[in-house]
């Protein structure tokens, strides 16, 4: 609810700070005192267009801020949290207008766009006077009111869930269908590639082994020739390494063995002799097992040639072919069942659509029934509000396409005079008529609709007597469960308020100023007496005013 409104340097207001409370608040004052200033300023905090001409004369800027208690407004709390604008327990909207025509908007002290201000404002307050502030004029709000009145929340939840499941499956089906031709071509290509790789069957590490074997087979004669030369060098008859080592060891035998250096040399020569003999034997064993194989060489080279050709085709390294083979096989396996998946998904989409329509038709039936009851109840209230010829109906028309909210659009339509066609609420020209229609609807849906702060302006235009008393009673009835702010010039309405603000216009030092004051009980009586006496107070009007206040 609205808890505070601050207006600084706006039109005739120099500085005004107002506290608001729960229940019904009446705002009264003499004609021309400036009652509209309050609503205009409040409208700016909700995102109305700013006008530099509204800045108080001689000032550089106007500053308006409104504070709301949002403890009972979870939708607003969630929105603020999503926008990272939340402030625990309350919400502050602020608008600053500069003399150059520019304006700045703030939510909880953080700069925001005018669009954000409007979105949040619609969750906090409804001003029933100017069309742009009435969420009731929006089809979405009218649908919500009907569903709340009918108690459709559980069924509506089922419809939304069924719609979400249907649309998810449909989106998947359309995606697969649109790509079916491309998928088929891909499957054909993959089938050929995988079959080719299946036949090649390259194993991990195979390329490295084949290259090594091919090198050895290709150089076989050279390797064998050099192996024989190595054996001859190690242990041949003429000038071999072993012969040289034997001669060296014989010389060592003629040297004194008590010299440490000679002993170490003898040991090293003996060790070298053993190593050379082992090396010679190892080469001889290799020669004994060596076999020139031209046919094997040809097979290895043909295998490598096939591997390298496939690798070039796929633009990968030969050693990467096993991994590529695995990847393409998995992709082919995943796509091979696409046609079957498409048929199964089509059947699933059909089942989910049928489930959605079944629930949506139940919702349509309940809306149809509740719409008649709602219209009947509102029309009864309209008769009490001096609109005996008005006829409101809840119109259900097929939506352009199924939606999460159901199969139809909900719209409140009304005829205010005999013989006139039914028109949407937004087409109602009279602000007073629209305010009374809004009041009738709010009264009927009061127990089911989480109404925000409601502001009624011009609600008593063209009425008086018993009808005015009924308007006051209905507004007070609404005020028992929501915050109601009502600008009125009728004593019957003002007397029903829980609290009372009076607008005053004063002139000081050739400057005109507008102020609002909270009235005490006695001041309320005097103000209502003034309203009864058409700006004159008599003892009779005072007595009557006390009686009216006491009866409220």
C-alpha positions as CSV (number, residue, x, y, z in Angstrom):
1,X,0.0,0.0,0.0
2,X,1.0,3.7,-0.4
3,X,2.5,4.9,2.9
4,X,4.0,8.2,2.0
5,X,3.9,10.8,-0.8
6,X,6.4,13.7,-1.0
7,X,5.9,16.5,-3.5
8,X,8.4,19.3,-3.8
9,X,8.2,22.3,-6.1
10,X,5.4,20.8,-8.3
11,X,2.8,23.3,-9.7
12,X,1.4,25.1,-6.7
13,X,3.0,22.9,-4.1
14,X,6.2,24.1,-2.5
15,X,6.7,21.2,-0.1
16,X,4.2,18.6,0.9
17,X,4.8,15.3,2.8
18,X,1.7,13.1,3.4
19,X,1.4,9.9,5.3
20,X,-1.3,7.4,4.1
21,X,-2.9,4.5,6.0
22,X,-4.9,1.4,5.4
23,X,-8.6,1.7,4.7
24,X,-10.4,4.4,2.9
25,X,-8.9,7.9,2.6
26,X,-11.1,10.8,1.4
27,X,-9.5,13.9,-0.3
28,X,-11.7,16.9,-0.4
29,X,-11.4,20.7,-0.9
30,X,-13.0,23.6,-2.5
31,X,-13.3,23.7,-6.3
32,X,-10.0,24.9,-7.8
33,X,-8.0,24.2,-4.6
34,X,-5.8,21.7,-6.4
35,X,-7.2,18.2,-5.6
36,X,-5.9,17.0,-9.0
37,X,-2.3,17.9,-8.1
38,X,-2.1,15.0,-5.8
39,X,-3.1,12.5,-8.5
40,X,-1.0,14.2,-11.1
41,X,2.1,13.9,-8.9
42,X,1.3,10.3,-8.0
43,X,1.0,9.6,-11.7
44,X,4.5,10.9,-12.3
45,X,5.9,8.3,-9.9
46,X,4.1,5.7,-12.0
47,X,5.7,6.8,-15.2
48,X,3.5,9.5,-16.6
49,X,4.9,11.9,-19.2
50,X,6.9,14.7,-17.5
51,X,6.3,18.4,-18.4
52,X,8.7,21.1,-17.4
53,X,5.8,23.6,-17.2
54,X,4.6,21.8,-14.1
55,X,7.7,22.9,-12.1
56,X,6.8,25.5,-9.5
57,X,7.6,29.0,-10.7
58,X,11.1,30.2,-10.0
59,X,12.4,26.7,-9.2
60,X,14.9,24.6,-11.2
61,X,13.3,21.2,-10.7
62,X,10.4,19.3,-9.2
63,X,10.9,16.2,-7.0
64,X,8.2,13.7,-6.3
65,X,8.6,10.4,-4.4
66,X,6.2,7.7,-3.2
67,X,6.8,5.0,-0.7
68,X,4.9,1.7,-0.8
69,X,4.7,-1.2,1.7
70,X,4.9,-4.3,-0.5
71,X,4.9,-7.0,2.1
72,X,1.6,-8.3,0.7
73,X,2.5,-8.0,-2.9
74,X,4.7,-11.0,-3.8
75,X,4.5,-10.3,-7.5
76,X,6.1,-6.9,-7.0
77,X,8.7,-8.4,-4.7
78,X,9.7,-11.0,-7.3
79,X,9.9,-8.4,-10.0
80,X,12.2,-6.2,-7.9
81,X,14.4,-9.1,-7.0
82,X,14.7,-10.1,-10.7
83,X,15.7,-6.5,-11.6
84,X,18.1,-6.4,-8.6
85,X,16.2,-3.4,-7.2
86,X,14.7,-5.0,-4.1
87,X,14.8,-3.3,-0.7
88,X,13.4,-5.3,2.2
89,X,9.9,-4.4,3.3
90,X,9.3,-1.3,1.2
91,X,9.6,0.3,-2.2
92,X,10.5,3.9,-3.1
93,X,9.5,5.3,-6.5
94,X,11.0,8.7,-7.3
95,X,10.8,11.1,-10.3
96,X,12.8,14.3,-10.7
97,X,11.8,16.8,-13.5
98,X,14.4,19.4,-14.6
99,X,13.6,22.8,-16.1
100,X,15.0,21.7,-19.4
101,X,12.3,19.2,-19.7
102,X,14.3,16.1,-18.8
103,X,13.3,13.7,-16.1
104,X,15.0,11.0,-14.2
105,X,13.3,8.0,-12.6
106,X,14.5,5.9,-9.6
107,X,13.4,2.8,-7.8
108,X,14.8,2.3,-4.4
109,X,17.5,4.9,-5.1
110,X,18.7,3.2,-8.3
111,X,18.3,4.9,-11.7
112,X,15.7,3.1,-13.9
113,X,13.9,3.6,-17.2
114,X,10.4,5.1,-17.4
115,X,9.3,1.7,-18.8
116,X,10.5,0.0,-15.6
117,X,8.7,2.6,-13.5
118,X,5.5,1.9,-15.4
119,X,5.8,-1.9,-15.1
120,X,6.3,-1.7,-11.3
121,X,3.7,1.0,-10.9
122,X,1.0,-1.2,-12.4
123,X,1.6,-3.8,-9.7
124,X,1.4,-1.2,-6.9
125,X,-1.6,1.0,-7.7
126,X,-4.6,1.5,-9.9
127,X,-5.9,5.0,-10.5
128,X,-9.5,4.8,-11.6
129,X,-9.7,8.1,-13.5
130,X,-7.2,8.2,-16.3
131,X,-7.3,5.2,-18.6
132,X,-3.6,4.7,-18.8
133,X,-3.4,3.8,-15.1
134,X,-6.2,1.3,-15.0
135,X,-4.9,-2.3,-15.2
136,X,-8.6,-3.2,-15.3
137,X,-8.8,-2.0,-18.9
138,X,-6.2,-4.7,-20.0
139,X,-7.5,-8.0,-21.2
140,X,-4.9,-9.9,-19.2
141,X,-6.2,-8.3,-16.0
142,X,-9.8,-9.0,-16.9
143,X,-9.0,-12.6,-17.5
144,X,-7.2,-12.8,-14.2
145,X,-10.2,-11.3,-12.4
146,X,-12.5,-13.8,-14.0
147,X,-10.2,-16.8,-13.1
148,X,-9.8,-15.5,-9.5
149,X,-13.6,-15.1,-9.2
150,X,-14.2,-18.6,-10.6
151,X,-11.5,-20.2,-8.5
152,X,-9.7,-21.5,-11.6
153,X,-6.2,-21.4,-10.2
154,X,-5.7,-25.1,-9.9
155,X,-7.2,-25.8,-13.3
156,X,-5.3,-22.9,-14.9
157,X,-2.1,-24.4,-13.5
158,X,-2.8,-27.7,-15.2
159,X,-3.5,-25.9,-18.5
160,X,-0.2,-24.0,-18.3
161,X,1.7,-27.2,-17.5
162,X,0.0,-29.1,-20.4
163,X,0.7,-26.2,-22.8
164,X,4.3,-26.1,-21.8
165,X,4.7,-29.9,-22.3
166,X,3.0,-29.7,-25.7
167,X,5.0,-26.7,-27.0
168,X,8.3,-28.3,-25.9
169,X,7.5,-31.5,-27.8
170,X,6.2,-29.5,-30.8
171,X,9.3,-27.4,-30.9
172,X,11.5,-30.5,-30.9
173,X,9.4,-32.1,-33.6
174,X,9.5,-29.1,-35.9
175,X,13.3,-28.9,-35.5
176,X,13.7,-32.5,-36.5
177,X,11.3,-32.2,-39.4
178,X,12.9,-29.0,-40.8
179,X,16.3,-30.8,-40.7
180,X,15.0,-34.2,-42.0
181,X,16.4,-33.8,-45.5
182,X,19.7,-32.5,-44.3
183,X,19.8,-35.4,-41.7
184,X,19.1,-38.0,-44.5
185,X,22.0,-36.7,-46.6
186,X,24.3,-36.7,-43.6
187,X,23.3,-40.3,-42.8
188,X,24.1,-41.4,-46.3
189,X,27.5,-39.7,-46.2
190,X,28.3,-41.2,-42.7
191,X,27.3,-44.7,-43.8
192,X,29.8,-44.6,-46.7
193,X,32.5,-43.1,-44.5
194,X,32.0,-45.5,-41.7
195,X,31.9,-48.5,-44.0
196,X,35.1,-47.4,-45.6
197,X,36.8,-47.0,-42.2
198,X,35.3,-50.4,-41.1
199,X,37.1,-52.1,-44.0
200,X,40.3,-50.2,-43.3
201,X,40.1,-51.0,-39.6
202,X,43.1,-49.0,-38.5
203,X,44.2,-49.9,-35.0
204,X,45.7,-47.5,-32.4
205,X,49.5,-47.4,-32.8
206,X,49.4,-49.4,-36.1
207,X,50.8,-46.6,-38.3
208,X,53.9,-46.1,-36.1
209,X,54.6,-49.9,-36.2
210,X,54.1,-50.1,-40.0
211,X,56.4,-47.2,-40.7
212,X,59.1,-48.7,-38.6
213,X,58.7,-52.1,-40.3
214,X,58.6,-50.5,-43.7
215,X,61.9,-48.7,-43.0
216,X,63.6,-51.9,-41.9
217,X,62.3,-54.0,-44.9
218,X,63.2,-51.3,-47.4
219,X,66.8,-51.1,-46.1
220,X,67.2,-54.9,-45.6
221,X,70.3,-55.5,-47.9
222,X,72.1,-52.5,-46.5
223,X,71.4,-53.6,-43.0
224,X,72.6,-57.1,-43.6
225,X,75.8,-55.9,-45.4
226,X,76.7,-53.5,-42.5
227,X,75.9,-56.2,-40.0
228,X,78.5,-58.5,-41.6
229,X,81.0,-55.6,-41.6
230,X,80.3,-55.0,-37.9
231,X,80.9,-58.7,-37.0
232,X,84.2,-58.6,-39.0
233,X,85.3,-55.4,-37.2
234,X,84.5,-56.8,-33.8
235,X,86.1,-60.3,-34.2
236,X,87.6,-60.8,-37.7
237,X,91.0,-62.3,-38.3
238,X,92.7,-59.1,-39.5
239,X,92.9,-56.0,-37.4
240,X,89.7,-56.6,-35.5
241,X,88.8,-55.0,-32.2
242,X,89.2,-58.2,-30.3
243,X,92.6,-58.8,-31.8
244,X,93.7,-55.4,-30.7
245,X,92.4,-55.9,-27.2
246,X,94.2,-59.3,-26.9
247,X,97.5,-57.6,-28.0
248,X,96.9,-54.9,-25.4
249,X,96.3,-57.4,-22.6
250,X,99.5,-59.3,-23.6
251,X,101.5,-56.1,-23.2
252,X,99.8,-55.5,-19.8
253,X,101.1,-58.9,-18.7
254,X,104.7,-57.6,-19.2
255,X,104.1,-54.5,-17.0
256,X,104.4,-54.5,-13.2
257,X,101.1,-55.4,-11.6
258,X,101.9,-53.4,-8.4
259,X,101.3,-50.1,-10.1
260,X,97.6,-49.1,-9.4
261,X,97.2,-47.3,-12.7
262,X,98.2,-50.4,-14.7
263,X,95.9,-52.6,-12.7
264,X,92.9,-50.4,-13.5
265,X,93.8,-50.3,-17.2
266,X,94.0,-54.1,-17.2
267,X,90.5,-54.3,-15.7
268,X,89.1,-51.9,-18.3
269,X,90.7,-53.7,-21.2
270,X,89.3,-57.0,-19.9
271,X,85.8,-55.5,-19.6
272,X,86.0,-54.0,-23.1
273,X,87.0,-57.4,-24.5
274,X,83.9,-59.0,-22.9
275,X,81.6,-56.2,-24.2
276,X,82.9,-56.5,-27.7
277,X,82.5,-60.3,-27.7
278,X,78.8,-59.8,-26.5
279,X,78.2,-57.2,-29.2
280,X,79.6,-59.5,-31.9
281,X,77.4,-62.4,-30.7
282,X,74.3,-60.2,-30.7
283,X,74.9,-59.1,-34.3
284,X,75.5,-62.6,-35.3
285,X,72.2,-63.8,-33.8
286,X,70.4,-60.9,-35.7
287,X,72.1,-62.1,-38.9
288,X,71.0,-65.7,-38.3
289,X,67.4,-64.6,-37.9
290,X,67.3,-61.9,-40.7
291,X,65.4,-62.7,-43.8
292,X,64.8,-60.5,-46.8
293,X,61.0,-60.4,-47.6
294,X,60.0,-58.3,-50.7
295,X,56.4,-59.5,-50.5
296,X,56.0,-58.3,-46.9
297,X,57.5,-55.0,-47.9
298,X,55.0,-54.6,-50.6
299,X,52.1,-55.5,-48.3
300,X,53.3,-52.9,-45.7
301,X,53.7,-50.2,-48.3
302,X,50.3,-50.9,-49.7
303,X,48.7,-50.8,-46.2
304,X,50.4,-47.5,-45.4
305,X,49.4,-46.0,-48.8
306,X,45.7,-46.9,-48.1
307,X,45.8,-45.4,-44.6
308,X,47.5,-42.2,-45.9
309,X,44.9,-41.8,-48.7
310,X,41.9,-42.1,-46.3
311,X,43.6,-39.7,-43.9
312,X,44.1,-37.1,-46.6
313,X,40.4,-37.5,-47.6
314,X,39.3,-36.7,-44.1
315,X,42.0,-34.1,-43.6
316,X,43.4,-35.7,-40.5
317,X,46.7,-37.2,-39.5
318,X,46.9,-41.0,-40.2
319,X,47.3,-41.8,-36.5
320,X,44.0,-39.9,-35.8
321,X,41.9,-42.3,-38.0
322,X,40.9,-44.7,-35.1
323,X,39.4,-41.8,-33.1
324,X,37.7,-40.4,-36.2
325,X,36.2,-43.9,-36.9
326,X,34.7,-44.0,-33.4
327,X,33.3,-40.4,-33.6
328,X,31.6,-41.0,-37.0
329,X,30.2,-44.3,-35.9
330,X,28.6,-42.8,-32.9
331,X,27.1,-39.9,-34.9
332,X,25.7,-42.4,-37.5
333,X,24.2,-44.5,-34.7
334,X,22.5,-41.4,-33.2
335,X,21.1,-40.2,-36.6
336,X,20.0,-43.7,-37.8
337,X,16.9,-43.6,-35.7
338,X,15.9,-40.1,-36.6
339,X,13.0,-41.2,-38.8
340,X,11.6,-43.4,-36.1
341,X,12.1,-40.6,-33.5
342,X,10.2,-38.2,-35.8
343,X,7.2,-40.6,-36.0
344,X,7.2,-41.2,-32.3
345,X,7.6,-37.5,-31.5
346,X,4.7,-36.7,-33.9
347,X,2.5,-39.1,-32.0
348,X,3.7,-37.6,-28.7
349,X,2.9,-34.1,-29.9
350,X,-0.6,-35.2,-30.9
351,X,-1.2,-36.8,-27.5
352,X,0.1,-33.7,-25.6
353,X,-2.1,-31.4,-27.7
354,X,-5.1,-33.5,-27.0
355,X,-4.3,-33.4,-23.2
356,X,-3.9,-29.6,-23.3
357,X,-7.2,-29.1,-25.2
358,X,-9.0,-31.3,-22.8
359,X,-7.9,-29.3,-19.8
360,X,-8.4,-26.0,-21.7
361,X,-11.9,-26.9,-22.6
362,X,-12.7,-27.5,-18.9
363,X,-11.3,-24.1,-18.2
364,X,-13.4,-22.6,-21.0
365,X,-16.5,-24.1,-19.5
366,X,-15.8,-22.8,-16.0
367,X,-15.0,-19.3,-17.4
368,X,-18.3,-19.3,-19.4
369,X,-20.3,-20.2,-16.3
370,X,-18.4,-17.8,-14.0
371,X,-18.6,-15.0,-16.5
372,X,-22.4,-15.0,-16.4
373,X,-22.4,-15.0,-12.6
374,X,-19.8,-12.2,-12.5
375,X,-21.7,-10.1,-15.0
376,X,-25.0,-10.5,-13.1
377,X,-23.4,-9.5,-9.8
378,X,-21.7,-6.4,-11.3
379,X,-24.9,-5.3,-13.1
380,X,-26.7,-5.5,-9.7
381,X,-24.0,-3.2,-8.2
382,X,-24.2,-0.8,-11.2
383,X,-27.9,-0.3,-10.6
384,X,-27.1,0.8,-7.0
385,X,-24.6,3.2,-8.5
386,X,-27.2,5.1,-10.6
387,X,-26.3,3.2,-13.7
388,X,-29.6,1.2,-14.0
389,X,-29.5,1.0,-17.8
390,X,-25.9,-0.2,-17.8
391,X,-25.3,-3.8,-19.0
392,X,-22.0,-5.5,-18.5
393,X,-21.1,-8.9,-20.1
394,X,-18.0,-11.1,-20.0
395,X,-17.2,-11.8,-23.6
396,X,-15.2,-15.0,-24.4
397,X,-13.8,-15.0,-28.0
398,X,-11.5,-17.7,-29.5
399,X,-7.9,-16.7,-29.3
400,X,-5.8,-16.4,-32.5
401,X,-3.9,-19.4,-31.3
402,X,-3.9,-21.6,-28.2
403,X,-1.9,-20.2,-25.3
404,X,-0.8,-21.1,-21.8
405,X,-3.8,-19.1,-20.5
406,X,-6.3,-21.1,-22.5
407,X,-8.2,-21.2,-25.8
408,X,-10.0,-17.8,-25.5
409,X,-9.5,-14.2,-24.8
410,X,-11.5,-12.6,-22.0
411,X,-12.9,-9.1,-22.3
412,X,-15.4,-7.1,-20.3
413,X,-17.8,-5.2,-22.5
414,X,-20.6,-2.8,-21.5
415,X,-23.4,-0.7,-22.7
416,X,-24.2,2.3,-20.5
417,X,-27.4,3.4,-22.2
418,X,-30.4,1.6,-23.7
419,X,-30.0,0.6,-27.3
420,X,-26.2,1.2,-27.4
421,X,-24.0,-1.7,-28.5
422,X,-21.7,-3.4,-26.0
423,X,-18.2,-1.9,-26.1
424,X,-14.9,-2.7,-24.3
425,X,-14.3,-0.8,-21.1
426,X,-11.5,1.1,-22.7
427,X,-14.0,2.8,-25.0
428,X,-16.0,4.3,-22.1
429,X,-15.5,8.1,-22.5
430,X,-16.8,9.3,-19.1
431,X,-14.3,9.1,-16.3
432,X,-17.1,9.1,-13.7
433,X,-18.9,6.2,-15.4
434,X,-15.7,4.3,-15.7
435,X,-14.8,4.8,-12.1
436,X,-18.2,3.5,-11.0
437,X,-18.0,0.5,-13.3
438,X,-14.5,-0.2,-11.8
439,X,-15.9,0.2,-8.3
440,X,-18.8,-2.3,-9.0
441,X,-16.3,-4.8,-10.4
442,X,-13.9,-4.3,-7.5
443,X,-16.7,-4.8,-5.0
444,X,-17.8,-8.0,-6.6
445,X,-14.3,-9.5,-6.9
446,X,-13.0,-8.1,-3.6
447,X,-12.8,-11.4,-1.9
448,X,-10.9,-13.1,-4.7
449,X,-8.7,-10.4,-6.3
450,X,-5.5,-9.3,-4.6
451,X,-6.3,-5.6,-5.3
452,X,-3.4,-3.1,-4.9
453,X,-4.0,0.5,-3.8
454,X,-7.0,1.8,-5.6
455,X,-7.5,5.5,-6.3
456,X,-10.9,6.7,-7.4
457,X,-11.4,10.1,-9.0
458,X,-14.6,11.7,-10.4
459,X,-16.5,8.6,-9.1
460,X,-19.3,10.8,-7.8
461,X,-19.8,12.9,-10.9
462,X,-23.5,13.2,-11.8
463,X,-24.8,11.4,-8.7
464,X,-26.2,12.5,-5.3
465,X,-28.6,11.5,-2.6
466,X,-29.0,7.8,-1.9
467,X,-26.7,6.8,-4.7
468,X,-23.9,8.9,-3.3
469,X,-24.4,7.2,0.1
470,X,-24.2,3.8,-1.6
471,X,-20.9,4.8,-3.3
472,X,-19.5,5.8,0.0
473,X,-20.6,2.5,1.6
474,X,-19.1,0.5,-1.2
475,X,-15.8,2.4,-1.0
476,X,-15.6,1.9,2.7
477,X,-16.4,-1.8,2.2
478,X,-13.4,-2.0,-0.1
479,X,-11.4,-0.1,2.4
480,X,-11.9,-2.8,4.9
481,X,-9.6,-5.1,2.9
482,X,-7.5,-2.7,0.7
483,X,-6.2,0.8,0.6
484,X,-8.7,3.2,-1.1
485,X,-7.9,6.8,-1.9
486,X,-10.9,8.8,-3.1
487,X,-11.1,12.3,-4.4
488,X,-14.7,13.5,-3.9
489,X,-16.9,16.5,-3.6
490,X,-19.8,14.7,-1.9
491,X,-20.3,14.7,1.8
492,X,-22.0,11.3,1.7
493,X,-18.8,9.7,0.3
494,X,-16.3,11.6,2.4
495,X,-18.2,10.8,5.6
496,X,-17.6,7.1,5.1
497,X,-13.8,7.4,5.0
498,X,-11.4,6.0,7.6
499,X,-9.2,9.1,7.3
500,X,-9.7,12.5,5.6
501,X,-7.3,14.9,3.8
502,X,-8.3,18.4,2.9
503,X,-6.8,20.4,0.0
504,X,-6.3,24.1,0.8
505,X,-5.2,26.9,-1.5
506,X,-3.5,29.9,0.1
507,X,-2.1,33.2,-1.1
508,X,0.9,34.7,0.6
509,X,3.2,37.5,-0.6
510,X,1.5,37.3,-4.0
511,X,2.3,33.6,-4.3
512,X,-0.4,30.9,-4.5
513,X,0.3,27.6,-2.7
514,X,-1.6,24.4,-2.4
515,X,-1.4,22.3,0.8
516,X,-3.0,19.2,2.2
517,X,-3.7,18.5,5.8
518,X,-4.8,15.5,7.8
519,X,-8.1,16.3,9.5
520,X,-8.9,15.5,13.1
521,X,-12.4,14.2,14.0
522,X,-13.8,17.7,14.6
523,X,-12.1,19.1,11.5
524,X,-13.8,16.3,9.5
525,X,-17.1,17.3,10.9
526,X,-16.5,20.9,9.9
527,X,-15.3,19.9,6.4
528,X,-18.3,17.7,5.8
529,X,-20.6,20.4,7.1
530,X,-19.0,22.8,4.6
531,X,-19.6,20.3,1.8
532,X,-23.3,19.9,2.9
533,X,-23.8,23.6,3.0
534,X,-22.1,24.3,-0.3
535,X,-19.1,26.1,1.3
536,X,-21.3,27.5,4.2
537,X,-21.5,26.1,7.7
538,X,-24.6,26.3,9.8
539,X,-25.5,24.6,13.0
540,X,-27.8,22.4,11.1
541,X,-25.1,21.3,8.7
542,X,-22.7,20.7,11.6
543,X,-25.3,18.5,13.4
544,X,-26.0,16.6,10.1
545,X,-22.2,16.2,9.5
546,X,-21.7,14.7,13.0
547,X,-24.6,12.3,12.4
548,X,-23.1,11.2,9.1
549,X,-19.6,10.7,10.6
550,X,-21.0,8.8,13.5
551,X,-23.0,6.5,11.2
552,X,-20.0,5.6,9.0
